[in-house]
Amino acid sequence: MFMGEYKHNIDTKGRIIVPAKFRTDLGDSFVITRGLDQCLFAYPMEEWRVIENKLKKLPLTKKDARAFTRFFFSGAVECEVDKQGRINIPASLRKYAVLDKACAVIGVSNRVEFWSETNWNTYVEESEDSFAEIAENMMDIDF
């Protein structure tokens, strides 16, 4: 399980350190792709296969299913951690998530998310104001 929040800088070549606590569970090779809320999602290979199998079962006749699958898979790349504990994030993914310098790397249960620090701070500020309401709504789905 991934949890915690870490601050790291992305360099001009698109390299960022993956926190040591995350590297063990992500493995030497993992998948990173466009996520929701303008961040990137990173999944260990085993978890990626589970998601891939679920998405394969979506009906091809549903427009939203096709759109989500295209969005999710077209941005996906396999990353390998170098000897310094860094990965290289492709330019298209850096542009999508606005990763240019200061970044937040967070653990979210079965995945790791990469955020621009500015976007993460904004998201946290906006979410804090409505956290009680969000929690109340979660009770409706048997949380």
C-alpha positions, 0 to 999 in steps of 0.5 A: 500500500502506498501512503504519504506525501513527498516533495521532489523537484523534476529536472530539465531532462524530466527526471524525478526521484521516486521516494524510496518507500515507494520504489520497493512496492513499485518495483524496478519497472512500472507504468505511469499514465495520465491520471485524473485531476491533472496529475499522473498515476503510477502503478506497479505492473501487477496492479496495472494488469488488473486495471488493464483487464477491467478496462478490456471488459468495458463495452466498445459500444459505449462512447465514454468507455472508448474515450476513457480507455484511449485517454488512459492507455495512450498516455501510458509508458513503462518507467524504469528506476535508475541507480539514483532512484529516478524515473524519466517522465516523458514530455507529453506527460509532464505537459499534461500534469504541468510538472516543471520544477517543484512536485508532490509525490503522494501515495494513494493506496494502490498507486502513486500520484505525481502532481505539480506542487502548485496544483497539489496545494490548490487541490488540498486547500479546496478539498479541506474546505469540503472534507466533512461533506466528502466524508458524509457522502462516502458514508452513502457508499458504505465507507 
